[in-house]
Amino acid sequence: MTIAVLLIELTALAGLATAGCGLVLYFRDRSCSQTDTECAGVQRSPRGRLFGVPNTAIGIVYYVGVIVAFALPESGLAQIARGAAALASLAAAALSIFLLWSLMAITRRACRVCLAGNSINLFLAGLVMGVLAVDQP
C-alpha cells in the first residue's frame, strides 16, 4: 500500500466518522453542541437529503465503498472498483460544491459537521483522482 492510498483510506475513515456523527445527529434531532442548533436545522432542510435519504447515510455508503475499493489487492476487480470510486468521488465533490454554496448563500447557517464532510469530499476526490492518474500505464 502506497502512502497516497493510505492517505485515501485515512481520509475516507475521517469522512466515515463525520458522516456517522451527522447521521446520529440527524436521527436524534440534536445539534452539534448543547448551544448550537445550526447542524440539526441544516440537516433537516431539503438540501439535507438526496431522494429522501439523509446525505450522511449516503456518505457512509460512499466512504465504505472508497475504503473497500482501495483496500482490494491489485486485480481487475480492484481496477473496476477504483474506477467506480473515482466516479463516485467526482459526484460527491460536485454535490459538495453545491451544498457548500447552498450552506453559505441559502441556509446561511454554520454547520460544522456539514463543512467538515463537504471539505473531506473535496479533498478525497482530489486524492482519488491523483492516485488514479499516477497509476495509469
Number of C-alpha atoms within 10 A of each C-alpha: 8 8 8 13 17 14 14 23 22 14 20 24 17 16 25 23 16 23 26 16 14 28 20 14 18 22 12 10 15 17 20 17 9 7 7 13 16 20 25 21 18 21 24 14 11 11 17 19 15 13 8 9 10 20 20 27 18 15 24 20 12 21 25 15 18 24 21 15 21 20 16 13 11 9 9 9 12 16 16 12 18 24 16 15 23 23 15 17 24 19 14 21 21 15 16 20 16 13 19 15 13 14 18 11 10 10 15 12 15 16 19 14 22 24 17 14 22 24 17 21 27 18 16 26 23 16 19 24 18 13 17 14 10 8 8 6 4
